[in-house]
Amino acid sequence: MLIIGSHVSFKKDTQLLGSLKEALSYGENTFMFYTGAPQNTNRLPLDDELTNMALDMMRKNNIDKNNVIVHAPYIVNLANTDKLDYSIPFLIEECKRCEKLSMNKLVLHPGSHVGLGIDTGIDNIIFALNKVLSNTNITILLETMAGKGSEIGSNFNEIKRIIEGVKFKDKIGICLDTCHLSDAGYDLSNFDNILDELERLDLFKYLGCIHINDSKNSMGSRKDRHENIGYGYIGFTNIINIIYNDRLSSIPKILETPYIGLYPPYKFEIEMIRNKKFNDNLPSLVEEYYEK
């Protein structure tokens, strides 16, 4: 079964229930959300009644909570020594929020070393993850990065080094991002080659999520600018081949493609994916649907 969803909102008044209803409106059977703004650490109290209503509605709509993904905010940086004092306790609290929401997977950008060097950055990430994971049962999925600036995690060897240093192997995993992989220099035209590399590095077993995005830039650009499905340099055929790769059938796929104007494109992108047919009229479709 295709497990497909997108990034959805998490609003003060509706919280997880609103996230679920948004996902269902797009025809999704999973989704991803932030428990607050991705750019800061401000967090509102969670409403247990809304959470329980959402969990009940998920069961009725055959959405497995194990396939639902939470994303940690971008402001968390475990690679830079100066950021650890607030990043570690904040991430522990974010994991507690996931537990209270009955979610069990949290995607995390590994971090940027900001001039400290890759080795120091990786050591910091390992130290921080061991602190965080000793305080939670949440599985943290390290996202593969595009290699912008001093980002860590733009190649599988760096991800492997982090995982090797983590004591809690049952609570660590990987989130692949197609835009990031391409921008980092990986050729997505034969995704089995990438999966084979993960197998050789003994990393495939850690794969817990895939972010599905096209890229506004060519392979190896290291820029990290997402594009709508089929409208970028990766291309619709390559993305469809990734989504429907038999080796990935049990892995949740999450769209993080950009809005078209003011509107989310996910309903129509998921229709393209399910039909395996590219629609070159996506902008007009989205605008007509939301403005009628």
N, C-alpha and C positions, 0 to 999 in steps of 0.2 A: 504494500500500500504506500502511495505517495504521502509523505508527511511534510506538509507545506504551510507556511504562515509568513507573517511579516512583523516588523516593529509596529506596535500599537501604543496608544497613549495610556497613561495611568493618572487619572485626574482626582483631585481632592474629594469631590462629592460622590464619585462612583467607584474609584479604585479598581480592584481586580475584576469586579463585575462589569465595569465599563470597558475594561481592556478586552474581556472575553466577548462582549456584545459587538465591539468594533471588529474583532477578528472574524466572528461569525458573519458579519455583514459583507465581508470580503470573500466568503466561501472558504475559509481556512479551517484546518483541523489541528493547528497549533499556533503559537504566537510568541513574541518576545516583548518585554517591557522593561523600563527603568522604574524603580520604586519612588523616584523623585527626579528632579531636574538632572540631566547628565553632566551639566557644567558646574554644579556646586554640591555641597553636602547638606543642604537644607532638606529635612525630611519631616513629613507630617505623620501623626499617629495613625496606625492602621486600624481599620474598622472591622472587627471580627464578624459582624453580621454580614457585611458586604462580601467578605472573604468566603464565608460558608455558603452564601447564596451562589457565588461564582463557582465554587467547587461542585455544588449540586448541579448547576447548569452544565458544567463541563462533563460530568458523568452522563447526563441525559443526552448530550450531543456527541458522545463517544470521543471526547478529547482527553487523552491520557496526560495527566499532569506531569508525568516523567518526561514528556516531550516539550513542555513549556519552558522557555528560557528567560532568565532575568539577566540584565546587562548591568555591570558595575559602571558608575560614572567615570567619565574621562579624567576627572581631576585626580583620581587615585594614581599615584606613581610609586611603585615599589622599587624601582631601579635607582632612584636618586636618594642619597643618604639624607639630605636636608628635608625630604618629604616624608620620611618613615614615621616620625613621631605622631603625625596625624593620619597618615594613610593606613597604618596597621589597625589602630583602634576603630577608625571609621569603617574599614572593610569587615572587621569582626561584627560591628553593629549591622552592617548591610547583610551579612550572612544570617544574623538573627532575624532580620526582617523577612528574608527568604523563607526561613523555617516557619515563621509565624503565618506566612502565606501558603504553606505546604508545598513550596517549590523546592527543587533540589539541585538545580544547575545554574551557576552564575558565570557568565562570560566576563573575562577580565583582559584588558590590554596589559601586557607584561610590564611596560614602562619605558621611560627614556633615561639614559644615564647622564645626559646633560653635561658632557665633558669629562665625566669620571672614567670613561673607558668601558668597553663591553664586559671585561672580566669582573670589575668591581660592580657594575650594574647587575650582572647575573648573580653574583654572590649576595647582593642586597635583596634581589627578588626571592632567592631561595630562603634566606633568613626570614623575610617577611611572611612568605607563604607557610613556612613551618610554624610560625607564631599564630597565624590566622587559622590554619587548618587544625591546630590542636584545640581550638575553641569552637569547632562547628562540625556538623556532619554534611554540610553542603559540599558538592563537587564543584571546584573552580576550573573552568575551561579557559586555557590560555589561548588568546586569539592570535593567529598569524598576522603579522603586520607588513605594511608596504615598504618599510625601510626609510621613511621620511625622517630627516634630522638624525637624532641619536636613538631612534627607536630600537628596542631589542625584540627579537622574535620574528625577523623578516626572513629567516631561513630555518630549516628543520633542525640543523645542528644546534642552534642556540636554544630552541625549544627542548631538545633532548637533554642538553646540559642542565636546564632548569629542572626538568622532571627527574633526572637522575639524582639531583640534590634534595628533592622533596621526600620527606620521611613517609608521608601518608599517600602511598601510591594509589589507594582506593578512593582518594578524594581529589585527584588531579586529572585533568583531561585536556583536550585540544579542540578549539573551534577554528576551522578553516574559513577563510574569507576569499572568495574568488577574485574580487577586485584587488585585494592586497597581494594575493599570490602572483597575479599577473604583473602588478606594478613592481613587485620584488624581483621579477625576472623568471618566474616559473611559466613554462609553456603549457597552457591549458587545452591545447588542441588534441592532446591524448592524455586524458586525466588518469588513465590506468598507470602511466609512467610515474605520476606523482604519488598515486596510492602504493605502487611498488616500492618507491623510495621510503615511504612511511613504514612499510612492512620491513624493509632492510634495516631500518633504524629502530625497529621494535616499538614504533609509535602508533601504528594503525589501531591497536587495541584501545588507545586513549581517545579516539575520535568520538566526540559527543554532539557536535553541531556543525552545520555549514551555513555561513552567510552567503547568500546568492546575490551577487551584484555584478553588473557590467562595469567597465572602466572608461572614464573619459580620456585616458592617456594610454599610450602604447606600452607594450611589455617592457619592464625594466625601468620605467620612468620614476619610480619611487615617490609618487606624488599623492596617492590615496584620494582620488576623487571619483565617487561612485556615479554610475550612469544607469538609466533604465534598461531593462532587459532587452537585448538585441539592438540597442542604440549606441553601443560603444565598441571598443577595440576587441573585446573578447568575442562578441557575436552570439547570436541566438542559437545557432546549431551547437556550438561548443557548450553553452550553458545548459541546453536541453540534454546533451549527452552526459554532462556531470550529474544533473538532477536524476536522470533515469539510469545511472550506472548501477548494475545489480549489486555491487559490493557496498553500496551506500543506501540500500532500500530501508534500513531501520534507523537511519540518521535524520533528525529533524533538519529541514531546510528553511532558512529564514531570509526574507527579502528586506534589504535596507536601502532600497533604491530611492532616489530623490523625488520629492513632490513635483507635480506638474502645476506650476503656478502655486495656487493655495491648496491644491487638492492631492490626496493620496492616490497613487496609481495602482494599488495592490490588487483590487478586485479584478482589474482588466489584465494585469500581468499574470495573475494566477490562472485566469481563463486561457491566456496564450500558452502557459506552461501545461495546463491539463490537456489542451487541444493539440499541443506540440506544433503550433502554427503561429508564425510571427505576424503581428498586426502593425503595419507601418503608419497607422492612423491613431496611435495611442494618445497623443496630446489632445486631439479633437474629441475622442471618445470620453476621456476623463472630464474635460471641461464641459461638454454637453450634459454628461450624467449629473454632475454636481450643480450645474447652473440652471437646470430645467425646473 
